[in-house]
Amino acid sequence: MSKDKKERPGDMSVASEAKAAAGRPRKLDKSVQTAIGARLRAYYDGVERETIPDRFVELLKQLDKKEPGGDQGA
């Protein structure tokens, strides 16, 4: 980069622009936010209705027994 380019105020390289933007949250259009929210709700509503497999329930019970203060009577 030439010396005169470095001295111009407001002139940023691509790397420094990316670095400056990294700390700022990006704003999404309201319609995009709404669409993302609707899809996430639809997905997680379905996940919430699923039953927990028995093997997971058993694993959780075993973990509770091993942890201090866990459910000792189960």
ZATORNU-234092 format. One line per 8 residues: for each residue x negated, y negated, z negated of N, C-alpha, C. Coordinates in nm, 2 decimals. Example, Ala and Ser with C-alpha at 12.3 -4.5 7.8 and 13.67 -1.06 7.14 Angstrom:
<nodes>
-1.32,0.57,-0.78,-1.23,0.45,-0.78,-1.32,0.33,-0.78 ~ -1.28,0.22,-0.71,-1.37,0.11,-0.71,-1.29,0.00,-0.79
</nodes>
This chain:
<nodes>
-0.09,0.12,0.00,0.00,0.00,0.00,-0.09,-0.12,0.00 ~ -0.06,-0.22,0.08,-0.14,-0.34,0.09,-0.12,-0.43,-0.03 ~ -0.21,-0.52,-0.06,-0.21,-0.60,-0.18,-0.09,-0.69,-0.17 ~ -0.06,-0.75,-0.06,0.06,-0.84,-0.05,0.19,-0.77,-0.08 ~ 0.20,-0.65,-0.04,0.32,-0.57,-0.07,0.35,-0.55,-0.22 ~ 0.24,-0.53,-0.29,0.25,-0.51,-0.44,0.29,-0.63,-0.51 ~ 0.26,-0.75,-0.45,0.28,-0.87,-0.52,0.42,-0.93,-0.50 ~ 0.50,-0.88,-0.40,0.63,-0.93,-0.38,0.73,-0.89,-0.48
0.79,-0.98,-0.55,0.89,-0.94,-0.65,1.01,-0.87,-0.59 ~ 1.06,-0.77,-0.66,1.18,-0.70,-0.61,1.15,-0.59,-0.51 ~ 1.03,-0.58,-0.47,0.99,-0.48,-0.37,0.95,-0.35,-0.45 ~ 1.03,-0.24,-0.44,1.00,-0.12,-0.51,0.97,-0.01,-0.42 ~ 0.88,0.08,-0.46,0.86,0.20,-0.38,0.97,0.30,-0.41 ~ 0.98,0.40,-0.32,1.09,0.50,-0.34,1.07,0.57,-0.48 ~ 0.95,0.60,-0.52,0.93,0.67,-0.64,0.97,0.58,-0.76 ~ 0.94,0.46,-0.76,0.98,0.37,-0.87,1.13,0.35,-0.87
1.19,0.35,-0.76,1.34,0.33,-0.75,1.40,0.46,-0.82 ~ 1.35,0.58,-0.78,1.40,0.70,-0.84,1.38,0.70,-0.99 ~ 1.26,0.66,-1.04,1.23,0.65,-1.18,1.33,0.56,-1.25 ~ 1.35,0.44,-1.19,1.44,0.34,-1.25,1.58,0.39,-1.26 ~ 1.63,0.47,-1.16,1.77,0.52,-1.15,1.79,0.64,-1.24 ~ 1.68,0.70,-1.28,1.69,0.83,-1.36,1.75,0.80,-1.49 ~ 1.73,0.69,-1.55,1.78,0.66,-1.68,1.92,0.60,-1.68 ~ 1.97,0.57,-1.57,2.11,0.51,-1.56,2.21,0.61,-1.51
2.33,0.61,-1.58,2.43,0.70,-1.53,2.49,0.66,-1.40 ~ 2.52,0.75,-1.31,2.58,0.71,-1.19,2.73,0.71,-1.20 ~ 2.79,0.62,-1.13,2.94,0.60,-1.14,3.00,0.67,-1.02 ~ 3.10,0.75,-1.05,3.18,0.82,-0.94,3.31,0.74,-0.92 ~ 3.35,0.75,-0.80,3.48,0.69,-0.76,3.59,0.76,-0.85 ~ 3.69,0.68,-0.89,3.80,0.73,-0.97,3.87,0.85,-0.91 ~ 3.89,0.85,-0.78,3.95,0.97,-0.72,3.86,1.09,-0.73 ~ 3.73,1.08,-0.72,3.64,1.19,-0.73,3.64,1.24,-0.88
3.64,1.15,-0.97,3.65,1.19,-1.11,3.78,1.27,-1.14 ~ 3.89,1.22,-1.09,4.02,1.29,-1.10,4.02,1.43,-1.04 ~ 3.97,1.44,-0.92,3.96,1.57,-0.86,3.87,1.67,-0.93 ~ 3.76,1.62,-0.98,3.67,1.71,-1.06,3.74,1.75,-1.19 ~ 3.80,1.66,-1.25,3.87,1.69,-1.38,3.98,1.79,-1.36 ~ 4.06,1.78,-1.25,4.17,1.87,-1.23,4.11,2.01,-1.20 ~ 4.00,2.02,-1.12,3.95,2.15,-1.09,3.89,2.22,-1.22 ~ 3.82,2.14,-1.30,3.76,2.19,-1.42,3.87,2.24,-1.52
3.98,2.16,-1.53,4.09,2.21,-1.62,4.15,2.33,-1.56 ~ 4.17,2.34,-1.43,4.23,2.46,-1.38,4.15,2.59,-1.40 ~ 4.02,2.57,-1.38,3.92,2.68,-1.40,3.92,2.72,-1.55 ~ 3.90,2.63,-1.64,3.89,2.66,-1.78,4.02,2.71,-1.84 ~ 4.14,2.66,-1.79,4.26,2.71,-1.84,4.27,2.86,-1.81 ~ 4.23,2.91,-1.70,4.23,3.05,-1.66,4.13,3.13,-1.75 ~ 4.02,3.07,-1.78,3.92,3.14,-1.86,3.97,3.15,-2.00 ~ 4.04,3.05,-2.05,4.09,3.05,-2.19,4.20,3.16,-2.20
4.27,3.20,-2.10,4.37,3.30,-2.11,4.32,3.44,-2.10 ~ 4.19,3.46,-2.06,4.13,3.59,-2.05,4.11,3.65,-2.19 ~ 4.13,3.78,-2.19,4.10,3.85,-2.32,3.95,3.87,-2.34 ~ 3.91,3.88,-2.46,3.77,3.91,-2.49,3.75,4.06,-2.49 ~ 3.65,4.10,-2.41,3.63,4.25,-2.41,3.60,4.30,-2.55 ~ 3.64,4.43,-2.57,3.62,4.49,-2.70,3.47,4.50,-2.74 ~ 3.39,4.52,-2.64,3.24,4.53,-2.67,3.19,4.40,-2.72 ~ 3.24,4.28,-2.67,3.20,4.15,-2.73,3.25,4.13,-2.87
3.37,4.18,-2.90,3.43,4.16,-3.03,3.34,4.24,-3.13 ~ 3.30,4.37,-3.09,3.22,4.45,-3.17,3.08,4.39,-3.20 ~ 3.02,4.33,-3.09,2.89,4.26,-3.10,2.90,4.14,-3.20 ~ 3.01,4.07,-3.19,3.03,3.95,-3.28,3.04,4.00,-3.42 ~ 3.11,4.11,-3.45,3.12,4.17,-3.58,2.99,4.21,-3.64 ~ 2.91,4.27,-3.55,2.77,4.32,-3.59,2.69,4.20,-3.63 ~ 2.69,4.09,-3.55,2.62,3.97,-3.58,2.66,3.91,-3.71 ~ 2.79,3.90,-3.73,2.84,3.85,-3.86,2.79,3.92,-3.98
2.78,4.05,-3.97,2.73,4.13,-4.08,2.58,4.11,-4.11 ~ 2.50,4.08,-4.00,2.36,4.06,-4.02,2.32,3.92,-4.07 ~ 2.41,3.82,-4.04,2.38,3.68,-4.08,2.41,3.66,-4.23 ~ 2.32,3.59,-4.30,2.35,3.55,-4.44,2.48,3.48,-4.45 ~ 2.57,3.52,-4.54,2.70,3.45,-4.55,2.80,3.50,-4.45 ~ 2.76,3.60,-4.37,2.86,3.65,-4.27,2.96,3.73,-4.33 ~ 3.05,3.78,-4.25,3.17,3.86,-4.30,3.12,4.00,-4.34 ~ 3.10,4.02,-4.47,3.04,4.14,-4.52,3.15,4.25,-4.54
3.28,4.22,-4.54,3.38,4.31,-4.57,3.44,4.37,-4.44 ~ 3.41,4.33,-4.33,3.47,4.38,-4.20,3.42,4.52,-4.16
</nodes>
